[in-house]
Amino acid sequence: MNINFLKIDSLKGALIHVGIILGISLILVLSFFYLYLPAATNHNETVTIPDLEGIHINNIDEFLTKRNLKYEVVTDSGFTSAYEPLTILKQYPLPGSKVKENRKVFLTLNAVNPPQVRMPSLVDGSVKNAQLLLESYGLERGEIKYVPDLAQNAVLEQRYQGKKIEPGTFLPKGSKIDLVVGDGLGNTILEVPDLSGMELEDAEFTIVGSGLKVGSVLFVDPALADRDPKDEVQQAEKRLVIVKQNPSGGRNMRIGEEIDIWLGEQEEQEESILDSAEEAIEDNEN
């Protein structure tokens, strides 16, 4: 071996030796981090975390083992009626995450026994308000049954499993609450007033006073639509009166239902009365 190679007899020789040492050191460091360490730790071997939500815990062991993953069930649990007890509700890491093999996945399960919640008071509120309240209490809206009542869309009763349920009663979270709701019509039967020949204002007063509602206000002649039936000056020239109505006078209706009316000039109303009388005579003759 040539010993002279190791001798340092000048500044240039010293720099060459330092450069050789630094180069060898750099190669060793890079080899350690980019060759040895990745090989020793399986650096490039990752597993994609699957979506485990809704899978029963009894099926999870084999499911994760095939993917070289482990799991641990956390002590906290949640509840939803959408899944069976002991199915997975949450997981960490999240689905789609890239992790190393044998990584542990933490699981939150659906409780076996749903937690108890208090029944809120829904009576006298609207259906929409009832829906929001039930959701905030962890309950679900069941069937809606409409019954005759003047309070339209107002909750009259709250029921659980076919029976009335009082506010404050404890129920399993996720229970379905049925609602009895008013249809806004009531069940009182009224006789429809005869509005023939009345001016619009008088007809509206009569309809509302009878416990009914004014429906559509139409004109038998579209050319009359520009006239204001409540304008006293125009009415003095040629009166607009009720010439037709539906349902007709004498029929029965429930409280709160609507009557449609047609306006025409007074002569048209008289002709309408004559036509009705002639039809009645013909019916009697037949």
JOBELCOR-V489237 format. One line per field, one symbol per residue. burial: + if it has 16 or more other C-alpha atoms within 10 Angstrom, else -. Layout:
BEGIN
burial = ???
END
This chain:
BEGIN
burial = ----------------+-----------------------------++++-++++++-----++----+++-----+++-+-+++++++++-+-----+++--++-+++++--+--++++++++-++--++-++---++++----+++++++++++++++----++----++++++++++++++++---+++++++++++--++-++---++++---+++--------+-----+---+++++++-++----++++-++-++++++-++--++-------------
END
